[in-house]
Amino acid sequence: MPTTPVTTKERSAVRTLLRLWPYVRPVRARLFTAAFVAILASCVGLVIPLVLKWMVDGPVSERDPAGVWLGALYLLLLGLAEALLFGLRRWLVARPLSHVEAEMRAGLYRHLQRLPVAFHDRWASGQLLSRGTTDLMLLRMFLAFPLTFLLVNGVTILVGVIIMLLQDWTLGLVILGPAVPVIVMCVVFEKRYAEVARRAQDQVGDLTTVVEESVLGIRIIKGFGRHRSQARAFRELSWTLRGTELRKARLLAAIWAVIVTLPEVAVGAALVVGCVQVADGQLSAGTLVAFLSTALALRWPVESIGFLLAMSQEAATATERYFEVLDEVPEEGAAHLPAATRADQRGLLFDGVSFRYPDAPPDSPPILDRIDLHILPGESMALVGATGSGKTTLTALVPRLHEVTSGRITLDGADIMAMSREELRSTVAVAFEEPTLFSASVGENVLMGADDTAGTPELDRALSVAQADFAHALPQGTDTQVGEQGLSLSGGQRQRLALARAVVGRPRFLVLDDPLSALDVHTEAAVEAALRDVLAETTALIVAHRPSTVLLADRVALLSGGRIVAVGTHHELLRTNAEYAHLMSGADEEAHR
């Protein structure tokens, strides 16, 4: 199952989390205010033991009912103040943190659109989805709770310890006894939990990938009766994730046991020592009550350390995973190369073009090797070759879905590397063999290939060229939603809509990757007849497998072994090139089956 490898290098959780600062900075005022309010609320809670001391040593010992009622009023007011302050803190962080999450998700999406196709070929879609959903949810939870309460609880513990030491320093030292072993356990726990948290979040990405592929490929799964094997694969991944989550739970249980048990033992020891001191008259009962009340008030801040550290490590891992994507280098812009303008370079020119995939071994042969091909202005060139010869890869180089390894490609004398991608892709239109439609209306899918000013006339013309007038007969016409991946339509319908999208903008250059492969013979003939008028107005490169598609072109280029080995008309190559004649004879047989 494709996944992103687990990061094994040492990292600092604090340094990793600091990368969130640019997103947090715009809302820092409310977050700092919320933290201050939470600290104030905790300090209000620590005043309650002091009121108890006053009540026990004063009204209670003096048998003063009025004083007791006054003390009860003080306690009620302090409790209400603490509750209101914590409520205010939650209100302060809710809106800004939802804004931070939305900004980070939008930034991730924008960056994904700018990353090269090679990146998307390497990464499993589920890993990207989990980074945009689960990981960002973990970061929002961290900013809302652990980030604040690591500070708040730290201040609360510090203030509480000072209060206890001021009450009685000997009891304070008893309470502080477990501090060293607790700190050591926290350091060990943090390191181990970070590794397991990373593994769990990567496994969530793997599981998301399986779910997505199963949903998109449900027809294949049902068609081949593979639901049991898919369910088995999903169950295995689920159990693997379960095991990782159980290990996280065991680590959290271990640190929780230490953090809860040792302070409880210390409180018990302080209670015994304190009672002895009260019996000996060395300590007032009120002081002992205040001391123990303060110690009990610090239970949650101390016990939450493990929980907060765990959430912080998960947030650090989520931050690391998020920035693994954002640190990927996006597609480069124009290289500002001098543009050639010689007349013999008009049209579409491949000049010594070679291509090797970026992750291929350096000593591996290139997919394309020194391609030289010139398509004249207004000319249509069919590209023919055996399966795996590199035809689709060559067409992907024109809109810079992949970058040439060496050589250059020019459009009307302008090197495509000197053009911005926006300019290039507004000049070149593409239609791929595997048509991709989006969860939008038919009209929106087609007009994606034109500028924002295109409307109904352009849409109707493109549908007519592609013989996609069936769109008007859909329940809501061209406003009909086609559904995810367009699977509510047939393969031929999807391919015709993809072709309409390619021609709707009247592009200067047109790249078609076997655009008619899913059409029946009669529809193919109608599309070809309409397409001839479009091809007369543009410079086109057409990947073709059928003789009928080849005949749309003015000339044919034969790609073999990563090289252009022959160029001519269809009839010339049939007479002079045995490989071409063999390919076309196979296509003829296929067409007659």
Secondary structure, DSSP 8 states (H G I E B T S, - for coil): --------S---HHHHHGGGHHHHGGGHHHHHHHHHHHHHHHHHHHHHHHHHHHHIIIIITTT-HHHHHHHHHHHHHHHHHHHHHHHHHHHHHHHHHHHHHHHHHHHHHHHHHHS-HHHHHHS-HHHHHHHHTHHHHHHHHHHHTHHHHHHHHHHHHHHHHHHHHHH-HHHHHHHHTTHHHHHHHHHHHHHHHHHHHHHHHHHHHHHHHHHHHHHHTHHHHHHTT-HHHHHHHHHHHHHHHHHHHHHHHHHHHHHHHHHHHHHHHHHHHHHHHHHHHHHTTSS-HHHHHHHHHHHHHTHHHHHHHHHHHHHHHHHHHHHHHHHHHHTS--------------GGG-SEEEEEEEE--TTS-TTS--SEEEEEEEE-TT-EEEEEE-TTSSHHHHHHHTTTSS--SEEEEEETTEEGGGS-HHHHHHHEEEE-SS----SSBHHHHHHTTS-TT--HHHHHHHHHHTT-GGGGGSTTGGG-B--GGGTTS-HHHHHHHHHHHHHTT--SEEEEESTTTTS-HHHHHHHHHHHHHHHTTSEEEEE--SHHHHTTSSEEEEEETTEEEEEE-HHHHHHH-HHHHHHHHHHHHHHH-
